[in-house]
Amino acid sequence: MKRLALAALVFAAASFSADAQETWRIGALYPLTGGLALLGNENLNGARIAVDMINEKGGIAGKKVELVQGDASTPDKAQSEAERLSSLENLQIITGTYSSGLSYAASQVVERRGGIYWETGGIADGLTKRGFSGYFRLVFTASSNGQLAASLAAIAIAPRLGKKPADLNVLIVHEDSDYGTSVATAAETKAKELGFKVAGRLPYKAATTDLAPLVLRMKASSADIVIASSYANDALLIQRQMKQLGINVGAFIGTGGIYGLASFGEGLGSAVNGIFDTEGSAGINPASLSEEARTLLAEFQKRFQTSQGKAPSYVGTQGFVGTYILLDKVLRTASVTDPARLKEAALALDIPAGGTSLGWGVKFARPGSEMQGQNERSFPVAQQWQDGKLVVVAPDNLKTGDPVLVPLQTWDKR
């Protein structure tokens, strides 16, 4: 009888609705250790500030919000942590995850359990091609990022090199996960459409500690422009080994990962100047934003600078914007953690372009769409490192400057 009574108590505790508790408990699943820890923690820091700002305004329906963290350092860990947050912690909403591979693993668990998975970072196209009813992605797709990188090469770089696309060799370099592969495929396809000669495609493992063989193949390709999809350590390693081996190119375009972080600029020093990056940006022209979005962005940037001792990157801003919209626009509207009500609130969102602090609007593709759950109003921008800072160079309505240093200076001058 005692065992039965204990089992009943455990079951009741696990089934206790979050709506009846004193706080709204939201799962926060990011890579906090391992190779992606730098990016995962940056994302989480942005999410925490969103929670703080919501709580200081009285929370939601009189209750404060609490983030319940999980460390998704590997796909296996992402899956097990999603299981823990969904079952043992009894959470109906999980946000994260930054990495596409981690998002694949974790979101399968949440979908099976009938919850909501709110993705603010993973961009692989396939994430929103699975027909999951509870999966919502605020960020743009890998294809749109790869296409922008190739378009940037045609519109901004080729004219400054004094050549037509047909006279230039483009080399695609990418880490071989779903993220890198998706971006590379889109970039290659778009580059061919634009008339570039594609010199080749070089995949590699992001965890590789010596990329000299890849960099030497880069030299052998006679590439004029390199488009690279990397994460953190691998992006810096490519640049350092290009310098060591004296390999110069007319332009280098990174596509997210660490390319837009201050640590990338710090790691390369003045050699970072001239490198392009395509992803979202924390530094778009604020005149393009709504008054509410400008106010939120300014407050977020001030708090991030104070708490972290540095200005927020796009990755940190991404975590903030995604979490703030989840809480203020979706959970506040639903006022319950019932997944059906949350899905309804998410699908009803209709925020115009410029209505968020990243310049995006929000409108999710509806059930039955090939990209169900994808934010159709999100998009990447192009930026360039100039004088140690990132300058947005496209599109025109968001830019803060024009491209410079094309072609790139040779390593002996950088």
C-alpha positions in Angstrom: 0.0 0.0 0.0 2.9 2.4 0.8 4.5 1.7 -2.5 1.2 2.3 -4.3 0.7 5.5 -2.4 4.2 6.7 -3.3 3.7 5.8 -6.9 0.5 7.8 -7.0 2.3 10.8 -5.5 5.1 10.6 -8.0 2.6 10.4 -10.9 0.6 13.3 -9.6 3.7 15.4 -9.2 4.8 14.6 -12.8 1.4 15.4 -14.2 1.0 18.6 -12.2 0.1 21.3 -14.8 2.6 24.2 -15.2 -0.4 26.5 -15.4 -1.2 25.8 -11.7 2.4 26.5 -10.5 3.8 29.8 -9.4 6.0 30.3 -12.4 5.9 29.5 -16.1 8.7 27.0 -16.6 10.3 26.9 -20.1 13.0 24.5 -21.2 16.2 26.2 -22.5 18.3 23.6 -24.4 21.6 24.8 -25.8 25.2 23.5 -26.2 26.7 24.8 -23.0 29.9 22.6 -23.1 31.9 21.2 -25.9 32.8 22.6 -29.3 29.7 24.8 -29.7 29.7 26.1 -26.1 30.8 29.6 -27.2 27.8 30.0 -29.5 25.4 28.2 -27.2 26.1 30.3 -24.2 25.9 33.5 -26.3 22.4 32.4 -27.4 21.4 31.5 -23.8 22.6 34.8 -22.4 20.3 36.6 -24.9 17.4 34.4 -23.8 18.0 35.1 -20.1 17.8 38.8 -20.7 14.4 38.4 -22.5 13.2 36.5 -19.4 14.5 39.2 -17.1 12.7 41.9 -19.1 9.4 40.1 -19.1 9.6 39.3 -15.4 10.4 42.9 -14.5 7.2 44.0 -16.3 5.2 41.6 -14.0 5.7 38.4 -15.9 2.8 36.8 -17.8 -0.7 36.7 -16.3 0.9 37.6 -12.9 3.4 34.8 -12.9 7.2 35.0 -13.5 9.0 33.0 -16.2 11.7 30.5 -15.2 14.2 28.9 -17.7 15.0 25.3 -17.0 18.4 24.7 -18.6 19.6 21.6 -20.5 23.1 21.1 -22.0 22.8 19.8 -25.6 26.5 19.3 -26.2 26.0 16.4 -28.7 23.0 15.0 -30.6 22.7 12.2 -28.1 22.9 14.6 -25.2 20.3 16.8 -26.9 18.0 13.9 -27.2 18.4 12.8 -23.6 18.1 16.3 -22.2 14.9 16.8 -24.2 13.6 13.6 -22.7 14.4 14.9 -19.2 12.9 18.3 -19.7 9.8 16.9 -21.4 9.1 14.0 -19.0 10.8 14.5 -15.6 10.5 18.3 -15.6 7.1 18.0 -17.3 7.7 21.0 -19.6 5.5 21.7 -22.6 7.7 24.3 -24.2 11.4 24.0 -25.1 13.5 26.6 -26.8 17.0 26.5 -28.3 19.1 25.0 -29.8 21.5 27.0 -32.0 22.8 24.0 -33.9 20.7 22.3 -36.6 22.0 18.8 -35.7 21.1 19.3 -32.1 17.7 20.7 -33.1 17.0 17.6 -35.2 17.7 15.3 -32.2 15.9 17.2 -29.5 12.8 18.3 -31.5 11.9 14.7 -32.4 11.5 14.0 -28.7 9.3 17.0 -28.1 7.2 16.4 -31.1 6.6 12.8 -30.0 5.5 14.0 -26.6 3.2 16.6 -28.1 5.0 19.7 -26.9 6.2 22.9 -28.5 9.8 23.3 -29.8 10.8 26.9 -30.5 13.9 27.1 -32.6 15.9 30.3 -32.6 19.1 29.2 -34.3 19.3 26.0 -36.3 18.9 26.8 -40.0 19.1 23.5 -42.0 16.3 23.4 -44.4 15.1 20.0 -43.4 14.1 21.1 -39.9 10.9 22.6 -41.2 10.3 19.9 -43.9 9.3 17.2 -41.4 5.6 18.1 -41.0 6.0 18.6 -37.3 3.0 20.4 -35.8 4.8 21.6 -32.7 8.0 22.9 -34.4 8.4 26.6 -35.0 11.6 28.2 -36.3 12.0 32.0 -36.0 15.3 32.1 -37.9 15.9 32.1 -41.7 16.8 28.9 -43.7 20.2 27.6 -44.7 19.2 28.0 -48.4 18.5 31.7 -48.0 21.9 32.2 -46.4 23.8 30.3 -49.1 21.9 32.1 -51.8 22.7 35.5 -50.3 26.4 34.6 -50.1 26.5 33.9 -53.9 24.4 36.9 -54.7 26.8 39.1 -52.7 29.6 37.7 -54.7 27.8 38.8 -57.9 26.4 42.1 -56.9 29.1 43.6 -54.6 32.3 41.6 -55.1 32.6 40.8 -58.8 32.3 44.5 -59.9 34.9 45.6 -57.4 37.3 42.9 -58.8 36.6 44.4 -62.2 35.3 41.1 -63.6 32.1 39.4 -64.6 30.9 36.3 -62.7 31.8 34.2 -65.7 35.5 35.2 -65.3 35.7 34.3 -61.6 36.2 31.0 -59.8 34.1 30.4 -56.7 35.1 27.7 -54.2 32.7 26.3 -51.7 34.2 25.2 -48.3 32.0 23.7 -45.6 31.8 21.6 -42.5 29.9 18.5 -43.3 26.9 18.6 -40.9 23.3 19.3 -42.1 24.0 23.1 -41.5 27.1 23.4 -43.6 25.9 21.0 -46.3 22.6 22.9 -46.7 24.3 26.3 -47.0 26.9 25.0 -49.4 24.4 23.3 -51.7 22.4 26.5 -51.9 25.5 28.7 -52.5 26.8 26.4 -55.2 23.4 26.2 -57.0 23.0 30.0 -56.9 26.6 30.7 -57.9 26.1 28.6 -61.1 22.8 30.3 -61.8 24.6 33.7 -61.6 27.3 32.5 -64.1 30.2 31.9 -61.8 32.6 29.0 -62.5 32.4 26.8 -59.4 36.0 25.5 -58.8 34.9 22.8 -56.4 33.4 22.0 -53.1 35.5 21.0 -50.1 33.6 19.4 -47.1 35.4 18.7 -43.8 34.8 17.7 -40.2 34.3 20.7 -37.9 36.3 19.0 -35.1 39.4 18.6 -37.3 42.5 20.1 -35.7 44.5 20.4 -38.9 42.9 21.8 -42.0 46.2 22.4 -43.9 45.3 19.7 -46.5 42.0 21.5 -47.2 43.7 24.9 -47.4 46.3 23.5 -49.9 43.4 22.2 -52.0 42.0 25.7 -51.8 45.2 27.0 -53.3 45.2 24.4 -56.0 41.7 25.5 -57.1 42.9 29.0 -58.0 39.7 30.4 -56.3 39.0 34.0 -56.6 36.2 33.9 -54.1 35.7 31.5 -51.2 32.3 30.9 -49.6 32.7 29.0 -46.3 30.2 27.5 -43.8 32.0 26.9 -40.5 31.3 26.8 -36.8 33.9 28.2 -34.3 37.4 26.7 -34.0 37.3 25.5 -37.6 36.6 29.0 -38.9 39.6 30.5 -37.1 41.8 27.5 -38.1 41.1 28.0 -41.8 42.1 31.6 -41.6 45.3 30.9 -39.6 46.4 28.1 -41.9 45.7 30.3 -45.0 48.1 32.8 -43.5 50.7 30.2 -42.6 50.6 28.8 -46.1 50.4 32.2 -47.8 47.1 31.6 -49.6 45.3 34.7 -50.8 41.9 35.1 -52.4 40.1 38.1 -53.9 37.2 37.7 -51.3 36.3 35.5 -48.5 32.6 35.1 -47.4 31.7 33.3 -44.2 28.1 32.2 -43.6 27.3 32.5 -39.9 28.8 30.5 -37.1 31.7 32.4 -35.5 32.2 34.8 -38.5 29.9 37.4 -36.9 31.3 37.1 -33.3 33.7 39.5 -31.7 35.9 36.5 -30.8 36.5 36.0 -34.5 37.7 39.5 -34.9 39.8 39.2 -31.7 41.3 36.0 -32.9 42.5 37.5 -36.2 43.2 41.0 -35.2 43.6 43.4 -38.1 43.6 40.5 -40.5 39.8 40.2 -40.1 39.2 43.4 -42.0 37.7 42.8 -45.4 36.1 39.4 -44.6 32.4 39.1 -45.3 29.7 37.3 -43.3 26.1 36.4 -44.2 23.6 35.7 -41.4 21.4 37.9 -39.2 22.9 41.1 -37.7 22.7 42.9 -34.4 23.8 46.1 -36.1 21.3 46.8 -38.8 20.2 50.4 -39.5 17.8 51.1 -36.6 15.8 53.4 -38.8 14.4 50.3 -40.4 12.8 49.1 -37.1 9.5 49.9 -35.5 9.6 52.1 -32.4 8.9 49.1 -30.2 11.7 47.0 -31.8 14.2 49.9 -31.5 13.4 50.3 -27.8 13.7 46.6 -27.1 17.0 46.4 -29.0 18.5 49.3 -27.2 17.5 48.0 -23.8 18.8 44.5 -24.6 22.1 45.8 -25.9 22.6 47.9 -22.7 21.9 44.9 -20.4 24.0 42.5 -22.4 27.0 44.9 -22.4 26.6 45.3 -18.6 26.2 41.6 -17.8 28.7 40.1 -20.3 31.3 43.0 -20.6 30.9 43.1 -24.4 28.4 44.1 -27.0 26.0 41.4 -28.1 26.6 39.5 -31.3 23.9 38.4 -33.7 23.9 35.0 -31.9 23.1 36.7 -28.6 20.5 38.9 -30.2 18.9 35.9 -31.8 18.4 34.3 -28.5 16.9 37.4 -27.1 14.5 38.1 -30.0 13.3 34.6 -30.3 12.7 34.2 -26.6 11.0 37.5 -26.2 8.6 36.8 -29.0 7.8 33.3 -27.6 7.0 34.8 -24.2 5.4 38.2 -25.0 3.5 37.3 -28.2 2.8 33.6 -27.9 2.6 32.5 -24.2 1.0 35.8 -23.2 -1.7 35.3 -25.9 -2.3 31.7 -25.0 -2.0 32.3 -21.2 -1.7 28.5 -20.8 1.0 26.0 -21.7 -1.5 23.8 -23.4 0.3 22.9 -26.7 -2.9 23.3 -28.8 -3.5 26.9 -27.6 0.2 27.7 -28.0 0.2 26.5 -31.6 -2.9 28.6 -32.3 -1.2 31.7 -30.9 2.0 31.1 -32.8 0.1 30.6 -36.1 -1.8 33.8 -35.5 1.3 35.9 -35.3 1.4 38.6 -38.0 4.4 40.9 -37.3 5.4 43.0 -40.3 9.0 43.5 -41.5 10.9 45.7 -39.0 8.7 44.6 -36.2 11.5 42.7 -34.4 14.9 43.8 -33.2 16.6 41.8 -36.0 14.5 43.6 -38.7 12.4 40.5 -39.4 8.7 40.2 -39.3 7.0 37.0 -38.1 4.6 34.9 -40.0 4.8 31.1 -39.8 4.1 28.8 -42.7 0.8 27.0 -41.9 0.1 23.2 -41.6 0.2 21.6 -44.9 2.9 23.8 -46.2 6.2 22.2 -47.3 8.0 24.4 -44.8 5.4 24.2 -42.0 6.5 26.1 -38.9 9.1 28.3 -40.8 9.0 32.0 -40.2 8.5 33.3 -43.7 9.5 36.9 -42.8 13.0 36.1 -41.6 16.1 36.7 -43.8 19.9 36.9 -43.6 21.9 40.1 -44.3 25.4 40.7 -45.6 28.0 42.3 -43.5 31.8 43.0 -43.6 34.5 43.4 -41.1 35.8 47.0 -41.4 38.2 48.5 -38.9 37.6 45.7 -36.5 33.8 46.1 -36.5 30.9 44.5 -38.5 29.2 46.8 -41.0 26.0 45.8 -42.7 26.4 46.2 -46.5 23.2 44.7 -47.8 20.2 44.9 -48.3 20.0 48.6 -48.9 17.2 49.4 -46.4 19.2 47.8 -43.6 22.8 48.6 -44.4 25.1 50.9 -42.5 27.9 51.1 -45.0 29.4 50.0 -48.3 31.8 47.1 -49.0 35.6 48.0 -48.9 38.9 46.2 -49.2 37.9 44.2 -52.3 40.1 42.5 -53.3 41.3 41.4 -49.9 44.8 42.6 -49.0 47.4 39.9 -49.2 48.4 38.3 -45.8 51.7 40.2 -45.6 49.7 43.5 -45.6 46.8 42.4 -43.3 
